[in-house]
Amino acid sequence: MADRLTQLQDAVNSLADQFCNAIGVLQQCGPPASFSNIQTTINKDQPANPTEEYAQLFAALIARTAKDIDVLIDSLPSEESTAALQAASLYKLEEENHEAATCLEDVVYRGDMLLEKIQSALADIAQSQLKTRSGTHSQSLPDS
């Protein structure tokens, strides 16, 4: 996964691509403009271009990308975040990590103890079943 700055750069590049594509499509589909000093004939039989649909599509894409950029910018560390504040934050995170590791070790130890008890109980059950089977098997055999 890319870091936040790379994600931000990718989003800005995507926004630039969307702006370029929007301008290109709108230029291509837009009706020609008439100039007062130049006489041109406009073909009235040309089919209507879906410029409004393109405009809405690109507006939605650009707005969504702009929101993504805002979210990425908000997730960056602020200017007020000094090295001392970052070090204190890292120290606190390390303490929390050590506490969680200790808790995890305790849970793993209790799980191992419980596993040993279960395995012992299963071994006892297996022994009991073997004794029961061998006892009923020897009783069913006729004595000679």
C-alpha positions as a LaTeX table, in Angstrom:
\begin{tabular}{lrrr}
\hline
Residue & $x$ (\AA) & $y$ (\AA) & $z$ (\AA) \\
\hline
Met1 & 0.00 & 0.00 & 0.00 \\
Ala2 & 1.27 & 3.44 & $-0.87$ \\
Asp3 & 1.91 & 6.11 & 1.71 \\
Arg4 & $-0.37$ & 9.12 & 2.04 \\
Leu5 & 1.79 & 11.47 & 0.00 \\
Thr6 & 1.87 & 9.02 & $-2.89$ \\
Gln7 & $-1.90$ & 8.59 & $-2.65$ \\
Leu8 & $-2.27$ & 12.38 & $-2.62$ \\
Gln9 & $-0.03$ & 12.75 & $-5.68$ \\
Asp10 & $-1.99$ & 10.04 & $-7.51$ \\
Ala11 & $-5.26$ & 11.80 & $-6.67$ \\
Val12 & $-3.93$ & 15.17 & $-7.92$ \\
Asn13 & $-2.74$ & 13.48 & $-11.13$ \\
Ser14 & $-6.15$ & 11.87 & $-11.53$ \\
Leu15 & $-7.83$ & 15.25 & $-11.03$ \\
Ala16 & $-5.59$ & 16.80 & $-13.70$ \\
Asp17 & $-6.48$ & 13.96 & $-16.10$ \\
Gln18 & $-10.18$ & 14.49 & $-15.42$ \\
Phe19 & $-9.89$ & 18.22 & $-16.08$ \\
Cys20 & $-8.05$ & 17.59 & $-19.35$ \\
Asn21 & $-10.55$ & 14.96 & $-20.46$ \\
Ala22 & $-13.49$ & 17.17 & $-19.51$ \\
Ile23 & $-12.15$ & 20.10 & $-21.49$ \\
Gly24 & $-11.37$ & 17.86 & $-24.46$ \\
Val25 & $-14.80$ & 16.26 & $-24.53$ \\
Leu26 & $-16.60$ & 19.56 & $-24.03$ \\
Gln27 & $-14.52$ & 21.10 & $-26.83$ \\
Gln28 & $-15.30$ & 18.19 & $-29.12$ \\
Cys29 & $-19.03$ & 18.10 & $-28.38$ \\
Gly30 & $-19.68$ & 21.80 & $-27.89$ \\
Pro31 & $-21.61$ & 23.70 & $-30.54$ \\
Pro32 & $-19.55$ & 26.01 & $-32.71$ \\
Ala33 & $-19.62$ & 29.66 & $-31.78$ \\
Ser34 & $-20.53$ & 32.31 & $-34.32$ \\
Phe35 & $-18.46$ & 35.44 & $-34.71$ \\
Ser36 & $-20.05$ & 38.68 & $-35.76$ \\
Asn37 & $-17.45$ & 39.61 & $-38.38$ \\
Ile38 & $-17.12$ & 36.13 & $-39.94$ \\
Gln39 & $-20.01$ & 34.55 & $-41.77$ \\
Thr40 & $-20.20$ & 30.80 & $-41.33$ \\
Thr41 & $-22.88$ & 28.35 & $-42.16$ \\
Ile42 & $-23.88$ & 25.99 & $-39.41$ \\
Asn43 & $-25.37$ & 22.73 & $-40.41$ \\
Lys44 & $-28.67$ & 22.61 & $-38.56$ \\
Asp45 & $-29.11$ & 18.91 & $-39.34$ \\
Gln46 & $-26.28$ & 17.81 & $-37.02$ \\
Pro47 & $-27.46$ & 15.50 & $-34.24$ \\
Ala48 & $-27.57$ & 16.96 & $-30.78$ \\
Asn49 & $-24.49$ & 16.17 & $-28.72$ \\
Pro50 & $-24.89$ & 14.99 & $-25.16$ \\
Thr51 & $-22.76$ & 17.80 & $-23.74$ \\
Glu52 & $-25.00$ & 18.17 & $-20.69$ \\
Glu53 & $-24.53$ & 14.49 & $-19.78$ \\
Tyr54 & $-20.77$ & 14.79 & $-20.19$ \\
Ala55 & $-20.73$ & 17.94 & $-18.11$ \\
Gln56 & $-22.60$ & 16.21 & $-15.28$ \\
Leu57 & $-20.39$ & 13.13 & $-15.50$ \\
Phe58 & $-17.14$ & 15.06 & $-15.37$ \\
Ala59 & $-18.48$ & 17.37 & $-12.65$ \\
Ala60 & $-19.28$ & 14.33 & $-10.49$ \\
Leu61 & $-15.86$ & 12.75 & $-11.15$ \\
Ile62 & $-14.02$ & 15.98 & $-10.39$ \\
Ala63 & $-16.05$ & 16.62 & $-7.23$ \\
Arg64 & $-15.44$ & 13.08 & $-5.94$ \\
Thr65 & $-11.71$ & 13.31 & $-6.62$ \\
Ala66 & $-11.57$ & 16.72 & $-4.92$ \\
Lys67 & $-13.26$ & 15.21 & $-1.84$ \\
Asp68 & $-10.72$ & 12.36 & $-1.86$ \\
Ile69 & $-7.92$ & 14.92 & $-1.99$ \\
Asp70 & $-9.45$ & 16.80 & 0.95 \\
Val71 & $-9.63$ & 13.59 & 2.99 \\
Leu72 & $-6.01$ & 12.75 & 2.16 \\
Ile73 & $-4.86$ & 16.25 & 3.09 \\
Asp74 & $-6.74$ & 16.08 & 6.38 \\
Ser75 & $-5.04$ & 12.77 & 7.20 \\
Leu76 & $-1.55$ & 14.27 & 6.85 \\
Pro77 & 0.24 & 15.39 & 10.01 \\
Ser78 & $-0.28$ & 19.04 & 10.84 \\
Glu79 & 2.41 & 21.69 & 10.96 \\
Glu80 & 1.92 & 21.84 & 14.73 \\
Ser81 & 3.15 & 18.27 & 14.97 \\
Thr82 & 6.75 & 18.71 & 16.11 \\
Ala83 & 9.36 & 16.02 & 16.47 \\
Ala84 & 8.85 & 16.03 & 20.26 \\
Leu85 & 5.09 & 15.50 & 19.88 \\
Gln86 & 5.65 & 12.72 & 17.37 \\
Ala87 & 8.20 & 11.07 & 19.67 \\
Ala88 & 5.79 & 11.28 & 22.60 \\
Ser89 & 3.03 & 9.79 & 20.46 \\
Leu90 & 5.33 & 6.97 & 19.34 \\
Tyr91 & 6.38 & 6.31 & 22.95 \\
Lys92 & 2.72 & 6.08 & 23.99 \\
Leu93 & 1.99 & 3.72 & 21.11 \\
Glu94 & 4.96 & 1.54 & 22.10 \\
Glu95 & 3.68 & 1.37 & 25.68 \\
Glu96 & 0.24 & 0.35 & 24.45 \\
Asn97 & 1.88 & $-2.22$ & 22.19 \\
His98 & 3.84 & $-3.70$ & 25.12 \\
Glu99 & 0.68 & $-3.86$ & 27.24 \\
Ala100 & $-1.18$ & $-5.59$ & 24.42 \\
Ala101 & 1.74 & $-8.01$ & 23.95 \\
Thr102 & 1.73 & $-8.86$ & 27.65 \\
Cys103 & $-2.02$ & $-9.42$ & 27.56 \\
Leu104 & $-1.64$ & $-11.60$ & 24.46 \\
Glu105 & 1.10 & $-13.67$ & 26.09 \\
Asp106 & $-1.17$ & $-14.22$ & 29.11 \\
Val107 & $-4.06$ & $-15.29$ & 26.89 \\
Val108 & $-1.79$ & $-17.65$ & 24.94 \\
Tyr109 & $-0.49$ & $-19.16$ & 28.19 \\
Arg110 & $-4.03$ & $-19.70$ & 29.49 \\
Gly111 & $-4.98$ & $-21.20$ & 26.12 \\
Asp112 & $-2.03$ & $-23.60$ & 26.29 \\
Met113 & $-3.02$ & $-24.65$ & 29.81 \\
Leu114 & $-6.60$ & $-25.21$ & 28.69 \\
Leu115 & $-5.37$ & $-27.20$ & 25.68 \\
Glu116 & $-3.32$ & $-29.44$ & 27.96 \\
Lys117 & $-6.38$ & $-30.06$ & 30.16 \\
Ile118 & $-8.51$ & $-30.88$ & 27.12 \\
Gln119 & $-5.87$ & $-33.23$ & 25.73 \\
Ser120 & $-5.56$ & $-34.94$ & 29.12 \\
Ala121 & $-9.34$ & $-35.33$ & 29.34 \\
Leu122 & $-9.45$ & $-36.75$ & 25.81 \\
Ala123 & $-6.68$ & $-39.19$ & 26.69 \\
Asp124 & $-8.63$ & $-40.29$ & 29.80 \\
Ile125 & $-11.77$ & $-40.74$ & 27.71 \\
Ala126 & $-9.86$ & $-42.78$ & 25.14 \\
Gln127 & $-8.37$ & $-44.97$ & 27.89 \\
Ser128 & $-11.79$ & $-45.48$ & 29.43 \\
Gln129 & $-13.25$ & $-46.49$ & 26.08 \\
Leu130 & $-10.39$ & $-48.91$ & 25.45 \\
Lys131 & $-10.86$ & $-50.47$ & 28.91 \\
Thr132 & $-14.60$ & $-50.72$ & 28.35 \\
Arg133 & $-14.17$ & $-52.33$ & 24.94 \\
Ser134 & $-11.52$ & $-54.75$ & 26.13 \\
Gly135 & $-13.63$ & $-55.60$ & 29.18 \\
Thr136 & $-16.74$ & $-56.35$ & 27.13 \\
His137 & $-14.67$ & $-58.16$ & 24.52 \\
Ser138 & $-13.06$ & $-60.47$ & 27.10 \\
Gln139 & $-16.47$ & $-61.15$ & 28.72 \\
Ser140 & $-18.00$ & $-62.18$ & 25.40 \\
Leu141 & $-15.25$ & $-64.75$ & 24.73 \\
Pro142 & $-16.08$ & $-68.22$ & 26.17 \\
Asp143 & $-13.59$ & $-69.59$ & 28.65 \\
Ser144 & $-11.93$ & $-72.85$ & 27.53 \\
\hline
\end{tabular}
